[in-house]
Amino acid sequence: MFIDMKETAKLLKEKNKILLLSNSHPDGDTLGSATALAYALKQLGKRVAAKCGDRIPECFDFMFNGMENEEFEPEFIVAVDVADPKLLGKEFEGIYGSKIDLCIDHHGSNVIYADRTWLEGESASTAEMMYLLLCELETEINPQIASCLFTGVATDTGCFRFSNTKIRTFEIAAKLAAMGADTYNIIQVFFETKTKTYAALEKLAIEGMRFYCNDRCAFITVMQDMYRKSGSDESEVDRLANLPRQIEGVLVGVTMRELKDGSFKASVRTHGDIDASAICGRLGGGGHMGAAGCTLYGTKQQATNSLIKEIQDEINRFLAE
């Protein structure tokens, strides 16, 4: 069942023991939105826990300063920025996947798995939605909450560079800045700073970049041994996603990473009217027009071939219009 923001706020006010779940392999939007909501619900006297199925990278530690996750049997489970229960991770999907009472999300590819869903596919980030929800709940947006939300808005728009950035995005970002969001340090950490291990991983990734579809597609593959060579790990690989698309003439950029179980996770970024969600959707994934993802199986070559076929089809459709 689809519900709107006011119905979402009413539901949350009625519940007392609330568990918030984020995506596994978390990003700034799922964590920023979930932590902001957790702090807001605590202001209302709720018992709240915010959990993620994977280790949370250190760059997000500031979001959890002062947060205590209570232990209780939840009476209401909320998935935040999670388009599919598979994205909770295997362990959490098994425990919670069929028990989600509410999903708050901005992905048009959401598979509508929760009992109730507040979905705004046109929103640049779930953090934008969360800002509006906190206003509806009439909770204080203090500097820590503002920083959590600003991180979600900034990271899901590529620091306001992606095509999903709308006037509302800038308006909400400005309000969060006025409320005390640490905008300078957030932008420095997420867009201007590289760890030495990430820099080593990026070097290996660029050296192995391949081009397909008459050079309209740039393709990076990150194999497990590259983590060992660079000293990096999966927590840093998301930053590679936008690199292939930055090359002149490239319409579709792909970063495909090998997972520990031998499968592959692909992140697809596109320019213009080429639909990344359509490419990934045909392979069981989803996302947005300009950014989407999917999981692929088989050998490295088989996974690459499957993805390139769908990319070529989408490029052909685009060129024919």
Summary of the structure (lengths in Angstrom):
residues: 321
radius of gyration: 19.3
end to end distance: 36.0
largest distance: 58.3
contacts: 1127
relative contact order: 0.10
helix: 46%
strand: 18%
